[in-house]
Amino acid sequence: TGDLEALARISLPDIAGPQWLAKHEDLVESMVTAVVQRNSYEGIRALFLQTMEPPADSPWATPALAGRVRCPALCLGGAHDRLAPPEEVRELAARMGGTHRIFAEAGHTIPIEAAEAWREAVLEHLDAP
């Protein structure tokens, strides 16, 4: 419909998990306002389409890129993430020969929703031999 505010409101559960949104309900209006002020409907729509439906034969599609990773990899996901669901996170880690961790209470923005657990997981990965 071209309504950027509606798109922002509908997209919030795709970005943050339900517990974080409930705990930070006071931030929702400012988040929606920021999206409306800083973006266009066409730009956000194009980003969603490209991210959610990339051409299967694209060399830039996630599966194609994942197979090229040649270093230790850690894939982090949120149990409530609708943009990168846990099963996709597990599959990505497997394609890269890496490990994965799913955060039970998080959505797509793990460093915001579960900052301490995210930091711990990253440091543990970086400190591994």
C-alpha positions in Angstrom: 0.0 0.0 0.0 3.0 2.3 0.4 2.3 3.0 4.1 5.8 3.1 5.7 4.4 3.5 9.2 2.3 0.4 8.8 5.2 -1.5 7.4 7.4 -0.4 10.3 4.8 -1.6 12.8 4.3 -4.9 11.1 8.0 -5.4 10.8 8.8 -4.9 14.5 8.1 -8.6 15.5 10.4 -9.6 12.7 13.2 -7.6 14.2 12.8 -8.1 18.0 11.4 -10.9 20.0 8.1 -10.6 21.9 9.7 -10.4 25.3 12.0 -7.5 24.3 9.2 -5.7 22.7 7.0 -6.1 25.8 9.8 -5.0 28.1 10.6 -2.0 25.9 7.1 -1.0 24.9 7.9 2.6 25.6 10.4 2.6 22.7 8.1 1.3 20.0 6.7 4.7 18.9 10.2 6.2 18.6 11.4 3.2 16.6 8.5 3.6 14.2 9.1 7.3 13.9 12.8 6.7 13.1 12.0 4.2 10.4 9.5 6.6 8.8 11.9 9.5 8.9 15.0 7.7 7.7 13.6 5.4 4.9 11.2 5.1 2.0 8.6 2.5 1.6 10.1 1.5 -1.8 13.6 1.2 -0.3 12.4 -1.0 2.7 10.3 -3.1 0.4 13.2 -3.7 -2.0 15.5 -4.6 0.9 12.9 -7.2 2.2 12.4 -8.7 -1.3 16.1 -9.0 -1.9 16.8 -10.4 1.5 13.9 -12.8 1.7 13.7 -13.9 -1.9 17.2 -13.8 -3.5 17.5 -15.5 -6.9 18.4 -19.1 -6.2 21.3 -19.1 -8.7 22.8 -15.8 -7.4 26.5 -16.2 -6.4 25.6 -13.7 -3.6 22.8 -16.0 -2.1 23.6 -17.1 1.4 24.1 -20.8 0.6 26.6 -20.0 -2.2 28.6 -17.7 0.1 28.5 -20.0 3.1 30.3 -22.7 1.1 33.2 -20.4 0.6 33.9 -19.7 4.3 37.3 -21.1 5.2 37.7 -20.0 8.9 36.0 -21.0 12.2 32.4 -19.7 12.0 29.8 -19.0 14.7 26.2 -18.5 13.6 23.9 -16.9 16.2 20.2 -17.0 16.1 17.1 -16.1 18.1 14.4 -18.6 18.8 11.8 -15.9 17.8 13.7 -14.7 14.7 11.4 -14.8 11.7 14.0 -13.3 9.3 16.6 -16.0 10.0 14.7 -18.9 11.8 16.7 -21.2 14.0 16.6 -24.1 11.5 18.2 -21.8 8.8 20.9 -20.7 11.4 21.7 -24.4 12.0 21.8 -25.1 8.2 24.1 -22.1 7.7 26.5 -23.2 10.4 26.6 -26.7 8.9 27.3 -25.3 5.4 30.2 -23.3 6.8 31.5 -26.2 8.9 30.9 -23.9 11.9 28.9 -24.0 15.2 25.7 -22.3 16.1 23.9 -21.1 19.2 20.2 -20.2 19.5 19.1 -17.7 22.1 15.8 -18.8 23.6 14.3 -15.4 24.3 15.7 -13.4 21.3 14.4 -12.4 17.9 16.7 -11.0 15.1 18.5 -8.4 17.2 20.5 -10.6 19.6 23.1 -8.0 20.5 20.3 -5.8 21.7 17.9 -8.3 23.2 20.5 -10.6 24.9 23.6 -8.4 25.0 25.5 -10.2 27.8 24.8 -13.7 26.4 25.7 -12.5 22.9 29.0 -11.0 24.2 29.8 -14.2 26.1 29.2 -16.4 23.0 31.3 -14.2 20.8 34.2 -14.0 23.2 34.1 -17.8 23.8 34.2 -18.3 20.0 37.1 -15.8 19.6 39.1 -17.3 22.4 38.7 -20.9 21.1 42.0 -22.5 19.9 
